[in-house]
Amino acid sequence: MSAPVEIVPLARDRGGIRRFLRVPYALYPPDSLWVAPVEMDLVKVFTDANPLFAHAEMQLWVARCDGRDVGRIAGIWDRHYTLRHAEPTAFFGFFESVHDPAVSGALLAAVNDWACARGLQRLLGPMNPTNNDECGLLVDGFHEPPAFMMPYNPPYYAALLEADGFRKAKDLLAFFVDLADAPLARLFRLAEKTRRRWPELIYRPVRRRTLTGDLARIKAVYNAAWEDNWGFVPMTDAEINFMAARLKPLLVEGLVWLVETPHDGPVAFMLALPDFNEALKPLRGRLLRPALLRALPYLLGWRGTRNCRVLTLGVTREYRGRGLEAVMLAEGFKVGLRLGFKTAEASWVLEDNLPMRRFMEIFDGRVNKTYRLYERPVRPA
């Protein structure tokens, strides 16, 4: 762009958040693969109702050129991450930009200077706003739309970040499973073998009516099962409650499972959801649109989606290697087949999580999308 780029800081108030959230609509035409998130839900992530802000700061910016907003970015400082990993790190997130290094460079410079002023030494992202939420930049797999609650971006975003000195920190993988061709009989046999070998284990579905009572158990499994993962930060009780409130209306019975033992309590958890993006895409982020009539059958459970997404699948350290994942997936796939699912996506999996990668290969799961986290040092302002 020949015109100068202006970086405008925004407050996290109603007007600032709305302006920030509207930027992508000018960048992605209606026929693109991008699926706009439901705005009335996403707004909650940016307000003080989000318990993340009990231990984090966030600053929003938009880039303006020729009288229009052409990019956006957020700077996030999660003090829990800094304490847990002893790394003075700022996240950048919700990054969007036209294909112009002047715009992306100005946005990244704003985050850099903000981080520098706080004594932080490393930039890491995209985190939207943490790695307990949507994160990563799509770098491979642009041929199909994103699954529900997974990001999407044009291919040129990677070049914009790399031009600013960012380099790969870690890749996150999405695995695709064609349920018609997958060797599900093998998975079901493994699940049955696990049940016979460990008869004391109790498998039960999490239902909407039991969710509130199950949250403490879910939190215990989540924070224990993922504690060794790269970059992981345990979620607080308030954060788990906040996420559960957002997801509760979407839960489908038989797709969410807990495994418990008589002595050790909860030891495994799986959360899968229909791929609601099939229904949400025509809405362009707004529920109060005529297209809602087409989406309602999906959202009310009257019509099933073709795809489902396995969001989380974790087992505590002491119970790994026993096949608990197979039982939960087998039960979930039985329900999914009855609902008419044709495919499934498991996302995301850390590239160096070799046990999970090998497990996905049991039923012919293949990597179909790669998301990348980038990092670089904070430069002196």
Buried (B, 14 or more C-beta within 10 A) or exposed (E): EEEEBEBBEBEBEEEBBEBBBBBBBEBBEEEEBBBBBBBEEBBEBBEEEBBBBEBBBBBBBBBBBEEEBBBBBBBBBBEBBBEBBEBBBBBBBBBBBBBBBBBBBBBBBBBBBBBBEEEBEBBBBBBBBBBBBBBBBBBBBEEEBBBBBBBBBBEBBBEBBEEBBBEBBBBBBBBBBEBEEBEBEEBBEBBBEBBEEBEEBEBEBBEEEBBEEBBEBBBBBBBBBBBEEBBBBBBBEEBBBBBBBBBEEBBBEBBBBBBBBEEEEBBBBBBBBBBBBBBBBBBBBEBEEEBBEEBEEBBEEEBBBEBBBBBBBBBBEEBBEBBBBBBBBBBBBBBBEEBEBBBBBBBBBBBEBEEBBEBBEBBBBEBBBBBBBBBBEBBEE
